[in-house]
Amino acid sequence: MAKKKRGKARAKKLAALDGKIRPTDEQQQRGQFVTAGASVRRVPVIETLHKTGRLSEDEYRALGYYRDQASLADRSPTRSCLDEHIGGGQGHGPGAAVISAMLETARMERDLGSLRDIARAVAVDDMSLSQWCISQYGGRERYNGKGEFVAMVPNFERKAMKVAILDIRMAARRIVR
């Protein structure tokens, strides 16, 4: 009986969205999304930084390469061992592409050194620069002239954001393909 109720509630919730499954409120606060018909796609932070001119074309490509390799390397080796299509059909461990991505990601992260954390947070985990600065330096609330809450901003906002953008650009330059 409980399963039927849950199924009906979910069906009503999905029907209320006009056939579109949208990101949750928490997801919307943590990133930008683009809709195309019935599908919704999260816009990677590095793409936003590139479009706003904070990253050059070469820096964007390097961080994109790092993102692709790290995403592939983070795939579950257990699934690759069980799924015949991914593991090369034999079921004897992760495929060559996953192992190659693990090695390539490890090499790039070694080369990044102290910039590894910001590169992974921004390029792979889609953390915005302001979220990164808040996690590193702390944050404070910003209010408008009427006393209404506007946003959380990093402490020492201008300086912290300048350092973060320089760090991510330097990290992109350390990535050698």
N, C-alpha and C positions, 0 to 999 in steps of 0.2 A: 504494500500500500504506500509506504514512504517513497519507494522508487518512482511510482507513478506520479506522485505529487512533485517530486524534484524534476522529473522529465517535463511535466506540464509547465512548471515555473520557468525552466530554461527555454522551452519553446516560446513562451510568451515574451520573455526577455529578448530573444533573438528576433522575434517578429516585430517587436517595438523598434528595432534598429533598421527597419526597412530593408532587410536582407544583408545589411553590412555589419560585420563584426568590427567594432571600433576599439581602439586602445583604452585601457582603464584610465581613470583620473590620475593615478600615480604615474603611469607610463607617460601620459601627456605632459606632466610636470617635468619629467626627466629627459625629454627629447622632442624633436620635431618630427612630424609625420606628414606624408603626402598621400592623398587618395587618388586612385585612378579607377573609376567605375566602382566595383564592389570591393576592390582590394585596397589595403592600407599598407604603406611601406615606411619604415623608420628611416629618416635621413641621417646618414653617418655624420658625426661631428666634423670629421676631416673634410667632408664634402662642403659643409657649411663654411668652414674656415677658408677653403679654396675659393668659394664663390664670393666671399666678402673681401678677398684680396690679402688675407693674412698669411696664406701659404702660396708659394709659387707652384707652377706646374710640376717641376721636378720634385719638390718637397711633397706635394700631394700624391704623386705616383709612388714615391718611396714609402710613404706611410700606408698607402693603399696596398702595396705589395706585402708589407709587414702585416697588415690586417688580414689579408687573404691567407698568408702562410700560418699565422697564429690561429685563425679560425679553423683551418684544416687540421692543424696539430692538436687542437683541443677536442677533436671528435673522440668519442668513446672507442677505445680499442676493443672493448667487449662486443659492441655491436658489429664491428668489422670482423671479428672472429666468427660470429654467428651468421651473419648475412653473406650468403655466397656471392652476391652481386658486387659487394664492396670489397671483400677480402680476396678477390682474385679467383673465387670459385672453389678454393680448396678448404677454407675455414681454418687456416693455420696462422692466425694472427693478423695484425693490421696490414693493410695493403702497402705497396711501395710508395704511393703518393703520400700517405699519412706519415710514414716513417721519414720520408724525405722532408716533409713539412716540419716535423719535430726537430730534425737536425738543423734545418735552415733557420727556424725560429730561435733555437738555442744559440746559433752562431750570431744572429742579429742582436739578440738580447745581451750577449757577451760584449759585442762591439758597442752597444748603447751605454753600458756601464751605469753610471748614476742616473742617467736619463731614462732608464728602462721603465721605471714606475710611471712617469708621466706619459711616455709613449704608449704603454699598454693601456693605461686608463683612458686616454683620449682616442687612440686609433682602434683599439680592439673592444674595449668595454663601453665606448660611446659616452664617456663622461665629458661634460662641457668644461671649458677652461675655468669658468667661475666656480663650478662644483669642485674641480680639482683644487683651486685656490682656497676654497672654504675648508676642504678636508685637510689641507696643509697648514694654513695660517689661521683658521677659525673664521667665523662669520658674524655678521650683525644684521639687524633688521633695518630696512630702509622704509621710511614713511614719506608720504606726499605732504603738501602744505596743509591739508585738512586733517592730518593725523591718522590717515588710513594706511594700513600696511601695503607696501608695494612689492617688495621682494627681499630675499636674503642675498647679501652681497659679502664678498670677502673683506676681512680687515685689511687696511692699507690697500684698498681696491686698485688704484692706478698702478702702484708699484708692483703689487702681486700679479696683476694681469700682464704687465710688461715683461716681467720675469718669466711667466708661464709661456707667453707666445715666443719669447726667445729660446726657451728650453725646448719647446716642441719643434721649432724650426731647426735647432741644432741637432736634435734627435733625428729628424728626417735626413739631415745631411750625413749623419753617421751610418745610415743604412746603405749598404753597398749590395747591389744585386748581382 
